[in-house]
Amino acid sequence: MRITVAEKLENGRLRSGLWGSTPADKLMGAFLIMGPSGAQLAIISTGPTPEDHAWEHVSVSIKHRTPNWAEMSYVKDLFWGEDECVVQFHPPKSVYVNYHPFCLHLWKSIAHEIPVPPAHLIGPIDKQRAASAP
């Protein structure tokens, strides 16, 4: 995760209630900010602590719909650097949890590097990118 908190996040920090936090908590806490598509994003950031099993976690929800790709990418960039890999999981139904119908989660293990498939398996890439792809 980033070391510094973006001004937009700090201005949207919830300072009281169940998820209230202070600037001393850095990126941990709850935030309400406007996203790039004009919807208010409710964000909760937790971890890593021993209870979190060495995972950084950010949840993103919108009141009446699921966040879109642009909104999730925007939040990813607020919390992590552009060269950091984070994931969204689709867990087995046996361990599925759904506290909010329009919430998605971003995860990053700090104990293990997350493998990334080769770019050509995702889609066509230009020749310049192909030369630098793994």
C-alpha positions in Angstrom: 0.0 0.0 0.0 1.0 3.6 -0.5 2.7 5.4 2.4 0.9 8.7 2.0 -2.9 9.3 2.0 -4.2 11.2 -1.0 -5.9 14.5 -0.1 -9.1 13.3 -1.6 -9.2 10.2 0.7 -8.2 12.2 3.8 -11.0 14.8 3.1 -13.5 11.9 2.8 -12.3 10.1 6.0 -15.1 9.1 8.4 -13.9 10.3 11.8 -16.6 8.8 14.1 -18.8 5.8 14.3 -18.0 2.1 13.9 -15.4 2.8 11.1 -14.2 6.2 12.4 -10.4 6.8 12.2 -7.9 9.6 12.3 -5.0 10.6 10.0 -2.7 8.6 12.4 -4.4 5.5 11.0 -3.0 6.4 7.5 -4.8 4.3 4.9 -6.8 2.3 7.3 -10.4 3.4 7.9 -13.5 4.3 6.0 -13.8 7.0 3.4 -16.7 8.5 1.3 -15.5 10.1 -1.9 -16.8 10.9 -5.4 -15.6 8.5 -8.0 -14.6 9.1 -11.6 -18.1 8.1 -12.8 -19.9 10.6 -10.6 -21.0 8.1 -7.9 -20.2 8.3 -4.2 -17.8 5.5 -3.3 -17.9 4.0 0.2 -14.5 2.6 0.9 -13.3 0.6 3.9 -9.6 -0.3 4.1 -8.2 -2.9 6.5 -5.0 -4.8 7.2 -2.4 -5.9 7.4 -2.6 -7.1 11.0 -2.0 -10.6 12.4 -5.8 -11.0 12.3 -5.8 -10.2 8.6 -3.3 -13.0 7.8 -1.0 -10.6 6.0 -3.6 -9.3 3.5 -4.2 -5.7 2.5 -7.9 -5.2 1.8 -10.1 -2.4 0.4 -13.8 -2.8 -0.1 -15.7 -0.4 -2.5 -19.4 0.0 -2.6 -22.0 2.2 -4.2 -25.5 2.6 -2.7 -27.6 1.4 -5.8 -25.2 -0.5 -8.1 -21.9 -2.4 -8.2 -18.7 -0.4 -8.8 -17.5 -0.5 -12.4 -14.0 -1.1 -13.8 -13.1 2.6 -13.9 -14.1 3.1 -10.3 -12.3 0.0 -9.0 -9.1 1.1 -10.9 -9.4 4.6 -9.5 -9.6 3.1 -5.9 -6.7 0.7 -6.6 -4.6 3.7 -7.6 -5.5 5.6 -4.5 -4.3 2.8 -2.3 -1.6 1.0 -4.2 1.2 2.0 -6.7 0.7 1.4 -10.5 3.2 -1.4 -10.4 1.5 -3.3 -7.6 -0.8 -6.2 -8.4 -4.0 -6.5 -6.5 -6.9 -9.0 -7.1 -10.6 -9.5 -6.8 -11.5 -13.1 -5.8 -14.5 -15.2 -6.7 -14.4 -17.6 -3.7 -16.0 -21.0 -3.5 -19.7 -20.8 -2.6 -18.9 -22.7 0.6 -17.0 -19.7 2.0 -18.9 -16.9 0.2 -19.9 -13.9 2.3 -22.1 -11.1 1.1 -22.8 -8.2 3.5 -23.6 -5.7 0.9 -25.2 -6.5 -2.6 -23.1 -3.8 -4.4 -19.7 -4.2 -2.8 -16.4 -5.4 -4.5 -13.1 -6.1 -2.8 -9.5 -5.5 -3.7 -6.8 -7.8 -2.0 -3.1 -7.9 -1.9 -1.0 -10.4 -0.1 2.0 -9.0 1.6 3.3 -12.5 2.3 3.3 -13.8 -1.3 3.7 -12.3 -4.7 0.5 -12.7 -6.7 1.2 -14.5 -10.0 0.0 -12.7 -13.1 -0.9 -14.5 -16.4 1.2 -13.6 -19.4 -0.3 -10.5 -21.2 -0.9 -12.4 -24.4 -3.4 -14.7 -22.6 -5.4 -11.7 -21.6 -5.7 -10.2 -25.1 -3.8 -8.8 -28.1 -0.9 -6.6 -27.2 1.1 -4.2 -29.4 4.6 -5.2 -30.6 6.3 -2.7 -28.2 4.5 -4.2 -25.2 5.1 -7.7 -26.4 8.9 -7.2 -26.3 8.7 -6.3 -22.6 6.0 -8.9 -21.6 7.0 -11.8 -19.3 
